[in-house]
Amino acid sequence: MIERTWQARLSRLMQSEFVGPLGALLAISAFIALTTPNFLELQNFRNISLQVAVLSIVAIGSTIVILAGGIDLSPGSMIAVLSMSLAVLVKLNGVNLWLAIGLTLLAGAALGAFNGFLVAYLRIPAFIVTLATLSGFKGLALTIGPGAPVFQLSEDLRQVFYGTLFGVPLPFVYVVLLYAGAVVLLEHMKLGREIYAIGGNEAAAKLSGIKVPLIRFLTFVIAGAMAAIGAILLAARLNSGSPNYGDGVELQAIAAAVVGGASLYGGRGRIVNTLFGALIIIVVQNGLNLNAVSTSMQSLTIGAIIVIAVGLDVWGRTIKQWLSQSGRASAASRSTA
């Protein structure tokens, strides 16, 4: 009896959505550790924890948009706009740091709301809208202030990233709090259930009374707010703002969500797995950096990871459908025999 209980528990564990991303992270980390002597050094782990903070937070917003059946290609350009806005407010206009941070968060939500309005209420495909704002927001970043990087913003701003709370680095605290909030939102609140419902079957969601345009609009607002937090942390880390910040973050954030098991079809995925996906991306980049692999090869590697992750999503759905159909056909043949 006890043996059967343990077998059942092990079976449930193996079928858990956490096993794949976590197993992949551990396997990749073990391989890099065996091939790269410096990987296991304490300072390197600290670097990884700092590097993953911005990506993992931006990926929260990207995942929420994906779960609702959308896509957001603009967070990287949002970071450029918002880091420049923060820099101009603090350095060139002498605005109080905390007021400037608050205004940056509001600006991020506003940029997300702009995307959301076009997608949800004007019914323009999310891919087209965010592809356009990917370019448009980058152009906007170049018009803010001098149109060039602004350095040495504030030592107090640096502490937002490099400070500690009871000895724990602040970026780790931010990640834990934001992911905890995302778990509560998606798994224990009505809004989260509606997001999953829209991504799973939009027509059925409409028939059940869900306000689909409003919910979709809110997913982009959340994504904009997450991009704003990422912009603040990146500006704090580098103590500067630049129209070049955030390049490629949008693809990495999407990759983190997909590698973590979120389906690009919408309606399926766990937000905690996105954190594992972000760690996989950063650990792979870290291993490539430690082995002095060129930037071009790193980009190719990240692209390959995205293709493989999406392929597994598509193939996994096809294989499950095939197995389901085979099972039904087998059962039908047995019943008629």
C-alpha positions, 0 to 999 in steps of 0.5 A: 500500500505504501509502495503504491502511494509513493509510486502515485506521488512520483507519477504526479511529480513527473507529470508536474509542469515544474519538472521539465523547466527545472530539470532543463535548468539543472542539466544545463547548469551541470553541463556548464559547471563541468566544462567551465571552471569559473561557473561555480564561483560565488561571484559568478552566482552573484552575477547571474542573480543580478543579471536575471532580475531585469529579464525575469521581471519583464518576462512576467508581463510577457507571460501574462500577455501570452497566456491571454493569447497575445504577444508583446514585442515592445518591452525592449523599446519601452525600457529605452524610453523609460530609462531615458525618461528617468535619466532626464527627470533626475539628472537634467531636471532635478526631479526628486528621485522617488517622484521620478521613479513613480512617474516612470512606473506610470509612464510604463503602464501608459505605454502598455495601455497604448498597446492594449487599446490598439489591440483590445479595442481597435482589434489590430493584431498584437503582433502588428501593434507591438512590432510597430511600437517596437520601432516607434518607442525606440524612435521616441527614446532618441527624442528624449533629452539629448538623444544620447546616454545620460550618465551619473544619475544618482548614488541613491538610484544605484542603491535601488539595485545594489542595496540589500535588505537584511543582507539579501540583495534587493533584486532578489527581493523584487523578483520574489515579491513580484513573482509571488504577486503574479502567482496570486493574480493568476492562480487565486484571483478572478482576473487570472482565471479570466486571462487563462479563459481568454487564452484557452478559448476566446469565444467561450470566454465571451459567452461566459460573460468575460469582458474580453477587451478589458482583460486583454487591455489590462494584460498589456498595462501589466506588461508595461508596468513590468517593463518600467520596473525593468527599466528602473532596475537597469538604470539603477544598475548602470546609473544611467539612461540610454536609448540603446538599453533593452535591445533584445530583451523582448525576445529573451522575455518571450523565450523565457516564457516559452522555455518555461512551458507557456504556450504561444497559443495561449491559455496554458503555462505557469508563471513560476516556470517563467522564472526557470525559463529566465534562469535558463536563458541567463545561465546559457549566456553566462556559460557562453560569456565565460567561454568567450563565445562571440556575441553573434553566436550567443544570439544564434544560441538564444534563437535556437532555444526559442525555435526548439521551445516553440517546436516542443510546444507544437510537437507536444500538442500534435503528439498528445492529439495523436495519442488521444486519437489512437487511444479512442480508436483502440478502445472502440475496436476492443468494444466492437470485438 
